[in-house]
Amino acid sequence: MARVCHVCGKRPSTGNNVSHANNKTKRRWLPNLQTAKIVDEEGRRRRVRVCTSCISAGKIRKAPKIQAATGEE
């Protein structure tokens, strides 16, 4: 599964590690993705990867928890 936010499309960015001697090596900054169960536009429950900035901004609607059916009544 790709490291891409389902809502905003945030993906890894690239750059350089720069040492004190000014040596440069490639590095990546990964987005803070979390797996979340959401309710999409059609009303279906889906498990998607969403960045934490989208979760805290309220851009997704989390799916309600489904109670497990027990044998007791």
N, C-alpha and C positions, 0 to 999 in steps of 0.2 A: 504494500500500500504506500502511495506517495506521501511525502511530508508536506501536504498542502491543506490549508484551512478550507473547509467546505463552504463557509460563508463569504469570507473576504478574499480568498485565494492567496493568502500570505504563504510564501515559500522560502526555502533557505536562501540566504544571501552570502556572497563570497567576498573575500578580501585577503589581507596579508597579516600574518604575525610579523611584527617588526621587533627585532632584538635590540639590545643596547648597542651592539656593533653594527646596527642597521642592516642585518641580514633579513631577507624577506622570504617567508614560506607561506604557501597557500593555506587558508583556513576557511571554515564555514560557520555561520551563525544560524542555528536552527530555531524555528518558531516554537513557542511553548504550546504544543498541541495536546489536547485531552480528548479522550473518547467520551462522547455524550449520546444518550438516547434522546432523540428529538421527535416531534410530530411535524411532518412536512406539509406542504400545501394541500396535498390530497388527503390528509388526515391519517396517513400511515405512520407507524412507528419505525424509525430507522436508527441505526448506530453509525455515527459519523465522527470524523476527527475535526475538532473546532479549536481555534486558538483561544487562549484565556481572555484576551482583550474583547473578543466577540461575546464570550460567555458573560463577562462582567458588564458589558454594555447592553445586555438584554437583546441581542440580535437573533437569538434562537429561543424556541419554546420547548422546554424540556418535557418529555413524555411522563405522564403520571405512572407511579409504580403500580404494577399489577399484583394483586394479592394471590398467593399460591392457594390452590384449592386443597383444603384439608378434608379428611374423612369425617370429622366431627360436625354435628349440626346443632 
